[in-house]
Every structure is written in C-alpha cells, then in structure tokens.
Amino acid sequence: MSEQKGTHVYDVAVIGYGPVGMVTAALLGQAGHDVVVLERYPTLYNLPRAAIFDDETMRTFDRVGIARDLLPTLHVQRNYEWRNGAGELLIEHDFAAVGRQGWAEWYMMYQPELEDALDHVVRGLGSVEVRMDSRVVALDSTHEGVDIRVDGDGTPVSARYAVACDGGNSFTRGRLGIGQDDYGFSEPWMVCDFRLTGPAEVPKARQVCDPGQPVSIISLGPRHHRFSFMLDSEESFPVERDPDRVWARVAAYLDRSRAELIRVATYTFRSLVADRWRGGRVLLAGDAAHQMPPFLGQGMCSGIRDAQNLAFKLDAVLRGADDALLDTYQSEREPHVRAVIVKGIELGRVQTTRDPVAAAERDARLIAQREADGRPEKMRFPGLGPGLRDDSPQAGQLMPQGRVESHGVEGLFDDVLGRGFVLLVDGRDGASLDAPSTEFAAGLGVAVHHLTDRPTTEGFTDTDGVYGRWFDETGRAAVLWRPDFYVLGTAGVLPDVPALLKTLASAIEPAHTPATAREGIRP
C-alpha cells in the first residue's frame, strides 16, 4: 500500500461490514486483492438480526475458514412448524442432518457470534483494511474506478470497484438513483430477543398462525431465543415494548426466572428488489439489492450467495477478464431471489391472516393437504439464471458435496481436494481426460479430478456415493463447477470437455493472454 495519504487505489471498496460485507471482504482478501472496508458504526453491531442459515451458506463459511469453530455456537434444527391458534399442525418443513452440501440443512445462530468469527478472519488478512466509524457520504463511479468520501474526512477513498453491502436503507443505492420493485408485502413486527439463563423447553422453530396474534418463535443458537409478534401498527410499538408487557406475551412459553430480555425492536418486513444491481463500477449486494420476509430464513443466505457470486467474478476481472463478466451477476442471482421472495410472501400470508373466518378456511385446507401428502415438505430453491454457464440441463444448479478419500485423507470434497473451478470426470470405467484438455484446464486455473472405484494416484473414492449417484442420475461424463459451487456446465462425453472449458475461458481470460499461460483464479 502507498504511504502517501490519498494516492492509493484499492482493488475493491466494500461498503458495510455486516455478514455480507465481511464475507465479500474475506473472499477477495483471501484471493490476494487489496480491499478496504468502510463501516459507519464505530464497532461491530453486536445485536442479533438474522437467525438462520442453510447448508449452502455453511459451505461458504467453511471456505472462509470458520465453519468448525462456529459449530459449538449453533443449533441444528430438523423441522419447522406452522401451527394455528389451537396448536394444530398446518405445515411442517423437514431438514436433513446432512444436506446436499455436506452440512446440516438448517442452523440457528446468534449473529454477534458469527460476526466475531468473520471479523477475526478478515482482520487477519494482510490485504484487507477495515475502517470503522467511516460513514460514506459521497460516491462517484467513473470509467476508471470509484471515488468515495466518508463523514469527517475530506480524503477520498479510491478503488477500482465497490461492493455496497450497506443494508436496506442503502446510501449507495440512493446515490446511484436506483429504484426498487415492491411486491407490496409490508408488515410491522415487534422482535424480542432473550438470553437463556436456565433450562427452558421452548419451541425451536414455530410460526403460530393465530389470527388474534401471529407469533414467530425461533432459536438463536443454544443460549438465545427470539419471539416476534405482529403489531396492529407501528404506532403501537412504544406501548408494547414495555418489558412487563413483553414478559406477559411470552409467559406461556418462557419463565422470567430462566431468561433475560436483551432487546426489543420493531421491524417492518418488506419485499423489495432493486431495479439494477450495478451502477458502473459499483455493485449492490445483500439487503441493498433485495429484501425479503423472514419466514424462510433466507435473507442473510441470499446476501452470502451474492458475495460468493461477486467475489470470483471480481477476482477474474481484477486479473484482466472483461468487465462484462460482472453483468452476469444480476442475471444469475435475481431469478433466485425473486423465487425466494414469492415463496416467503406466500408463507407470510399464511402466518399473518387476521380474519378468523379466513383463518378457519386456511386451517381446513392446509390440514387436509398435509394429511393427503403424508410427509413433511422440503424447501427447494431454483438455480441460477442466465450468465456464466452453458445450456446443459444441470448448468446453474448447485453441485452437491460429499465425503471423499484421496491419498489416505478422508473428509468433505472441499477440504480434501480443494475449491475454486473444479472439473470432475467420471472415471469409474477407467476413462480419463486427455493430456491437452488437462493442460488447457490447468492454464485456466481449473483443478481436474477423476472419480474412481478405488484409490489411484490420479483419482479419489466416493465415500458416501454422492458423486457416483450424481453421474448415474445425469448420465454425464464430466462436470465443471465454479468457486460459488454452481455448475458452469457438463459434458456428455469426454471429447466435449474442451468446448466446456472454452465457455469458461471466453469469460475469464484476458484477451492478450494465452489460455495456457494465465495464472489460475485462486480458490
């Protein structure tokens, strides 16, 4: 970094230091880029907001390096209940102890503990500078980069790109004049967080669909719990927030001698998507780009997906790839976000029905539907929209992760064989990628692995059969996935692999650099 104040140009400025900004900074910093983080608060927020994340997000946390240290602070939840005011089960979602990403499908957390872990990683990276108490007050994107000013300091911060993770009230989005598509779902809620001080038998994940008082009850990990109550209006919050009134509300579930009330806040659950997620060299991520009702627990997860998608594309662009690669960010991520919002609103309307007659009709319909189905529902979300992918049926889907064994080491694929761009070949019948294709892949920074029936010097074995089943179900000969774990494309036969690699090369290769000469994108 330059020693002369005001002359240094960072690779990326990250605006906002919540989980999405932290993961963005960590991924870019681990890739070796020069990053500055600008956070308006003087310290970490230190209060819980998000409560839930999924196996895909945990796979990202494992990539960052915090997953195993985080585990003791988490609660793994196996089901999610929607009950009416009489306690009858209307909807039940089921979550696996080990999901398709190799981790539990639903974790409950206390957000300050997550932020402490992420902060420790970010501050340990020599290429990342974190500036707290730095509220952005001006921002201009030019053809060359982004110029930013912070409150109280006339010295501009200059960067080649900026990622705005500055929340639902994003200054950056407003500064760029970006509008929002409003789905019209907007409800005021009172959120009450408790620290457990003794044993308490409290529902871990329940929506109480009582027309008299909709209630959400969610674990925040082993030592904390959240009760949320729908309000008739935001104006009622100053009265309802009184601690004695809050304790009266939770008395049926939680004894005052076994918990401490640590926060009461009001939130309006919204459903919004930014019209544009990019303005020149500035990109929006997380709540700055989209806000969704909390009923699916996907708000923070969606922001972490943004960070993963952006990080490897910014890495490629900063190394010389065409800037147009960043235009695939919104085209890929927006369809997924909109699908989650629509499903969240659907469930939110189930939860927030206030008319008793309509609620009774809802109950009868959902109970009949559940009895007819006979088993809990599974949450499933779509893959990527069009972008950096080919036209094979599997492209844009999340690639599952299983346990593998290679050279005497057994564990999850990411930990044993690595991350980044990965080309996996079905070599169970002895097939292997030819030398020119292997060399082409290596020049692109793509790691090539062969699935075999037994350990070899070149391949690995499929401990749980995850990859063998994937190949059997798809009938493909090879699959190429990206650093964000999504499938870029597949080949039906091995001679088609070079065409698959060319799809990647056309997006990430500097025009002046031969494919075989380029340093690979770092995992």
Secondary structure, DSSP 4 states (H G I P E B T S, - for coil): --SSTT--EEEEEEE--SHHHHHHHHHHHHTT--EEEE-SSSS---S----EE-HHHHHHHHHHT-HHHHGGG-EE--EEEEEETT--EEEEEE--SS-TTSS-S-EE--HHHHHHHHHHHHHT-TTEEEE-S--EEEEEE-SS-EEEEETTEEEEEEEEEEEE---TT-HHHHHTT--EEE-S--EEEEEEEEEE-S-----SEEEEE-TT--EEEEE-STTEEEEEEE-S-GGGHHHHT-HHHHHHHHTTT--GGGEEEEEEEEEEE--EEES-SEETTEEE-GGGTEE--GGGS-HHHHHHHHHHHHHHHHHHHHTT--GGGGGHHHHHHHHHHHHHHHHHHHHHHHHT---HHHHHHHHHHHHHHHHHH-S-B--------SSSS-SSTTTTSBPP--EEEETTEEEEHHHHH--SEEEEEE-TTS----HHHHHHHHHTTEEEEEE-SS--SSEEEETTSHHHHHHHHH--SEEEE-TTSBEEEEESSGGGHHHHHHHHHHHHS-TTS-GGGSPPPP-
